[in-house]
Amino acid sequence: MNKQEVELLRQEIEILMGERQELLRVVGAAAVFVTNSDAASLPPGVVNAAEVLSETLNALPEETLKDALESVQAERDEASAKA
């Protein structure tokens, strides 16, 4: 590999890692939403969507879900520290 190819790969990896962090935040927020939702008080269409979301979250590897929840908590801690 030449120097330019290595640099392009490094940039692509950085982009992918940034996207992973954003996806972890989305997954973490979704997990918190599902956990805090009361299915009895939601409209039927929302309950169905929450069930699909819950099943999808449960299918994730445990380590990924843990990373996602930590990502959301870390963001919350930073916001609290600034306040």
RACORBEL-V703751 format. One record per pair of residues at least 24 apart in sequence whose C-alpha atoms are under 10 Angstrom apart, sorted by sequence separation. I is the first residue (numbers start at 0). J is the second residue. If there is no record, write none. Layout:
i=I j=J
i=I j=J
This chain:
i=29 j=53
i=30 j=55
i=26 j=52
i=30 j=56
i=29 j=56
i=30 j=57
i=26 j=55
i=27 j=56
i=26 j=56
i=26 j=59
i=30 j=64
i=27 j=63
i=26 j=63
i=27 j=64
i=30 j=67
i=31 j=68
i=26 j=64
i=27 j=65
i=29 j=67
i=30 j=68
i=27 j=66
i=28 j=67
i=29 j=68
i=23 j=63
i=26 j=66
i=27 j=67
i=28 j=68
i=31 j=71
i=23 j=64
i=26 j=67
i=27 j=68
i=30 j=71
i=31 j=72
i=23 j=65
i=24 j=66
i=25 j=67
i=26 j=68
i=27 j=69
i=28 j=70
i=29 j=71
i=23 j=66
i=24 j=67
i=25 j=68
i=27 j=70
i=28 j=71
i=23 j=67
i=24 j=68
i=26 j=70
i=27 j=71
i=28 j=72
i=22 j=67
i=23 j=68
i=24 j=69
i=25 j=70
i=26 j=71
i=27 j=72
i=20 j=66
i=21 j=67
i=23 j=69
i=24 j=70
i=25 j=71
i=20 j=67
i=23 j=70
i=24 j=71
i=19 j=67
i=22 j=70
i=23 j=71
i=24 j=72
i=21 j=70
i=24 j=73
i=20 j=70
i=24 j=74
